[in-house]
Amino acid sequence: MLLVIDCGNTNIVFALYDGDMQVACWRISSDSRRSSDEYVVWLTQLMTLKNIKVSDVDGVVIASVVPDIQPKLVDLAQRAFDQQALCVGDADVDLGISVNIGQPEQAGADRLVNAVAAAAHHQLPAVIIDFGTATTLDLIGPHGSYEGGIIAPGVNLSVEALYMATARLPRIAVKPWRADMPVLGTDTVSAMHAGVFWGYVGMVEGLLGRLRQAHGAALPAIATGGLAKLFAEHIDGSLIVDADLTLKGLVRIYALNKS
C-alpha cells in the first residue's frame, strides 16, 4: 500500500491507498513542535486499530507547505516503514505537467498536486478552488498545465483576525449555515456569521466570475479543501466537490515517478 501525506498549514492528512482505492485516512493538526517519534507512534497505533501492518506500506509520497515539518515526515517514512519518501518539490520529482508562471519554484506543492489530480480526473480547462488555511483559485489549462492563481485569506484566518484585532468581537465557529440565513444580522454574533459566510460566498463568486470572463464562460470549477462542502452548495456556478483532490494527485505523482 501507498502512504500519502498531505501536510498543510492547519492539518496533516495521512491516507493509505491500495492502487486508486483509499483504504484509510487520518488527520492531525500541523504542529512544528511535534517530533518524528510522535508521528511514528500516533500513525502506527492508528494503523494497528485497523489491522494494517507496517510491512503493508511499500511506498510513501509527501506534499508539504510547512518546511519545518517535512523533514520529520521524511524521517517517519524511513524509521517506521523503511521507505525513502518521494517529496513533491524535489528536483528529481516529475509532476507530468507544465508550470507556466514566472517563478515556478514559488508555487505551493499542494496547488501543483491539485493540478495533477485535475488533469487526471476532471474536464479541462478548469478552476480549482481550495478552501484551506488560505482560499485559493487556480487555473488549469486544457492540457493540465498550471497557469497561475489567486490567493486570499482563508475563512478561519478571517474569523480569528476579527477576534484578535478587536476589543469586543467574540470568537465564532465556522459551521454549516442554512441557505436561507439572512444577510442582515440582528446581533453581534449573527452579524459576524453573515459577514463571514456571505462575504466568502460573494468573494468566490466574484473571483470565479472574473476568471470565467477572462478565460471562458464554460470553465468548470472544482472545489476542494476542508470547507469545500460547507460553501460549494451556496455558490452560484455549479461547483464540483472533490474533497480528496490533493490525495488523488499525490497517488498519480507517485505512480508517474515509480513506473
DAPESUL-V751372 format. One record per run of one state. SS is the DSSP state (A for helix, B for strand, O for the rest). FROM is the first residue (numbers start at 1). LEN is the number of residues. If there is no record, write none. Layout:
ss/from/len
SS/FROM/LEN
SS/FROM/LEN
This chain:
ss/from/len
O/1/1
B/2/6
O/8/3
B/11/8
O/19/2
B/21/9
O/30/6
A/36/14
O/50/4
A/54/3
O/57/2
B/59/6
O/65/2
A/67/15
O/82/4
B/86/2
O/88/11
B/99/1
O/100/4
A/104/3
O/107/2
A/109/13
O/122/4
B/126/6
O/132/2
B/134/7
O/141/5
B/146/8
O/154/1
A/155/10
O/165/23
A/188/28
O/216/4
B/220/5
O/225/3
A/228/5
O/233/6
B/239/3
O/242/3
A/245/14
O/259/1
